[in-house]
Amino acid sequence: MGTALEYGISSNGHNPERKDRMITSALFVSAELAESPYETGPVLHWCDVREREKNSGSWPVKTDQERSHWAWSPLKAVGPLRFGMTPRQVADALGGEVPAGRRGHFPYWWWGRGAAGQWTLTDDRFEQTGVTAHYWYPEGLPALGAVTVHGRTGPQIAHAGIPLIGATPSRLDEAMSQHIKNHDLGLLFTPSGSPIPPGLQCDINTTRAGDTAISEVTFASADWEL
């Protein structure tokens, strides 16, 4: 079982539009795949069952007054986290917080079965701060390439006076679209369907709070490659 963001037809009756509700989705497998679910491609792609993140139980959404407020320097830093930091520097910048969940991978799938191989760190999730650090390897060592600020518990970050974190998708889309129109910036969309001004280098996504979807944002460095 999983969840997906609800879409519907916009008021003009033509274009798909993001809604504020989460709806359930599911993956159904054959008897053969069910015999060994931890080793089957569809299940691993649906949710990486090999490395489940710790659930801290922090489902309630923080109010804006409860959130710390971070500055954002596009392509350079998000709050105290500067792109290019090592995992140790990231933890130190967050007051020494220990990651609640870590994700990574082996270069080849059979190395995960006990054979020798270098495990590669890709993500550190910090539940107390409400962010996930994403690493890449420009010189063979992990360097901070992007930061996801989580919608339920992450710090508040604003652009042009618009709070980006913890808002319902329709409210944020409306505010961003109005800002783009007011300043004649041209309308662009992220892969997830969010409108953004050019050059922001962020992807506005959604996370679940009960049956309601709220915004969370991933900020990327200038040379981050997807």
VOGU-3710 file (C-alpha; in Angstrom, 3 decimals, decimal comma):
1> mgtaleygis> 0,000/0,000/0,000  1,063/3,557/-0,671  -0,309/7,027/-1,268  -0,467/9,419/-4,202  -1,524/13,031/-4,612  -5,019/13,480/-6,018  -5,386/15,200/-9,401  -8,551/16,545/-10,993  -9,719/18,714/-13,866  -9,088/22,438/-13,391
11> snghnperkd> -11,854/25,035/-13,299  -11,407/25,709/-17,015  -12,318/22,081/-17,664  -9,221/21,224/-19,699  -5,991/20,922/-17,692  -5,136/18,530/-14,858  -4,796/20,248/-11,498  -3,196/19,183/-8,230  -5,575/18,772/-5,313  -4,883/18,848/-1,566
21> rmitsalfvs> -5,908/15,289/-0,763  -3,847/12,100/-0,545  -5,443/8,973/-1,995  -4,354/5,371/-1,537  -2,494/3,309/-4,101  -1,309/-0,292/-4,077  1,087/-2,723/-5,721  -0,307/-6,214/-6,364  2,102/-9,043/-7,178  1,869/-12,561/-8,500
31> aelaespyet> 2,298/-15,669/-6,366  5,846/-16,094/-7,712  6,924/-12,605/-6,655  5,193/-12,944/-3,305  7,411/-15,937/-2,499  10,458/-13,635/-2,290  9,307/-10,004/-2,098  12,621/-8,649/-0,806  14,419/-9,612/-4,000  11,910/-8,642/-6,687
41> gpvlhwcdvr> 12,320/-5,552/-8,853  8,739/-4,209/-8,672  8,699/-4,315/-4,869  12,143/-2,736/-4,525  11,210/0,056/-6,913  7,872/0,612/-5,172  9,532/1,015/-1,782  13,120/0,069/-1,054  12,386/-2,620/1,551  16,086/-3,233/2,079
51> ereknsgswp> 16,637/0,081/3,861  13,581/1,412/5,632  13,926/4,810/7,266  13,149/5,091/10,942  9,647/6,392/11,636  9,864/8,826/14,526  6,100/9,111/14,782  6,263/12,853/14,030  3,052/12,916/11,950  1,516/16,162/13,289
61> vktdqershw> 2,316/19,233/11,215  4,271/21,964/12,998  2,780/25,446/12,962  4,828/28,216/11,408  5,555/29,553/14,911  7,033/26,194/15,914  9,382/26,011/12,941  12,839/27,509/12,823  13,221/29,960/9,931  16,108/29,380/7,542
71> awsplkavgp> 17,593/31,649/4,918  18,135/30,320/1,404  21,029/31,317/-0,862  20,145/29,733/-4,247  22,829/27,312/-5,469  24,932/27,953/-2,335  23,240/27,054/0,949  19,985/26,198/2,733  20,106/27,500/6,281  23,360/26,251/7,885
81> lrfgmtprqv> 23,856/23,590/5,201  26,286/24,617/2,454  26,402/22,563/-0,727  29,639/20,598/-0,898  29,715/19,723/2,826  30,803/16,260/3,931  28,318/14,108/5,928  30,239/14,928/9,120  30,051/18,663/8,421  26,315/18,370/7,776
91> adalggevpa> 25,751/16,676/11,139  27,925/19,266/12,907  25,991/22,112/11,258  22,783/20,597/12,650  24,112/20,649/16,202  25,567/17,154/16,099  22,222/15,465/15,381  22,596/11,788/14,521  20,760/10,721/11,337  17,603/8,779/12,148
101> grrghfpyww> 17,788/7,030/8,790  20,499/6,420/6,208  20,113/5,203/2,648  22,686/4,032/0,167  23,467/1,311/-2,300  26,060/-1,153/-3,514  27,368/-0,702/-7,081  26,082/-4,172/-7,979  23,026/-5,861/-6,522  24,791/-9,098/-5,547
111> wgrgaagqwt> 27,131/-7,196/-3,198  24,120/-6,624/-0,945  24,084/-10,359/-0,220  27,287/-10,323/1,762  29,920/-10,160/-0,950  32,688/-7,570/-0,683  31,942/-4,122/-2,047  31,840/-0,414/-1,214  28,515/0,775/0,178  27,704/4,268/-1,133
121> ltddrfeqtg> 25,851/6,745/1,099  23,120/8,670/-0,740  20,810/10,159/1,940  20,844/11,118/5,628  17,463/11,865/7,220  17,451/14,151/10,262  14,095/13,780/12,020  14,624/16,415/14,713  15,564/19,149/12,239  13,128/17,914/9,598
131> vtahywypeg> 15,481/17,672/6,621  17,159/15,035/4,456  20,665/15,563/3,070  21,365/14,084/-0,380  24,960/13,335/-1,399  26,780/12,938/-4,681  30,411/12,062/-5,464  32,083/14,681/-7,695  35,602/13,720/-6,547  34,972/10,218/-5,238
141> lpalgavtvh> 33,890/11,408/-1,779  30,345/12,249/-0,617  29,465/15,927/-0,917  26,148/17,600/-0,119  24,334/18,136/-3,418  20,718/18,738/-2,360  18,552/19,196/0,743  14,915/18,185/1,178  13,037/20,261/3,758  10,135/18,132/4,966
151> grtgpqiaha> 6,626/19,521/4,929  5,465/18,292/8,330  8,434/19,112/10,520  11,071/21,045/8,564  12,178/24,666/8,997  10,265/27,386/7,160  11,876/28,848/4,053  10,344/31,732/2,129  10,866/33,082/-1,365  9,567/36,552/-2,279
161> gipligatps> 7,546/36,503/0,937  5,899/33,173/0,075  6,269/30,424/2,731  7,352/27,300/0,841  7,111/24,671/3,581  4,008/23,106/5,090  1,455/24,752/2,784  -1,267/22,898/0,898  -0,325/22,427/-2,771  -3,186/24,508/-4,183
171> rldeamsqhi> -2,377/27,467/-1,918  1,314/27,360/-2,817  0,614/26,924/-6,536  -1,699/29,929/-6,470  0,845/32,119/-4,659  3,723/31,102/-6,957  1,639/31,581/-10,097  0,555/35,039/-8,933  4,167/35,999/-8,160  5,278/34,840/-11,614
181> knhdlgllft> 2,512/36,848/-13,294  3,101/39,966/-11,183  6,786/40,051/-12,096  6,445/38,803/-15,688  8,931/35,979/-15,036  7,506/33,440/-17,462  5,761/30,284/-16,278  7,878/27,161/-15,746  6,960/23,851/-14,115  8,958/21,303/-12,122
191> psgspippgl> 8,674/17,583/-13,017  6,094/17,209/-10,234  3,887/19,932/-11,720  4,770/22,891/-9,474  5,116/26,366/-11,017  8,419/28,106/-10,253  10,286/31,187/-11,487  13,360/30,376/-13,620  16,674/29,658/-11,896  15,413/28,745/-8,418
201> qcdinttrag> 16,922/25,224/-8,519  14,278/23,698/-6,275  11,586/21,064/-6,731  8,343/21,623/-4,865  6,873/18,269/-3,876  4,285/17,037/-1,420  4,225/14,947/1,726  1,344/13,403/3,605  -0,283/14,758/6,756  -3,230/12,507/7,447
211> dtaisevtfa> -5,304/12,665/4,255  -4,008/16,125/3,293  -0,992/16,863/1,113  1,385/19,634/2,194  4,439/21,070/0,498  8,063/20,113/1,012  10,955/21,335/-1,098  14,224/19,864/-2,370  16,953/22,439/-2,998  19,854/21,514/-5,308
221> sadwel> 23,369/22,819/-5,830  24,450/24,384/-9,117  26,279/21,282/-10,385  23,882/18,677/-8,966  23,162/16,082/-11,641  19,937/14,080/-11,756
//
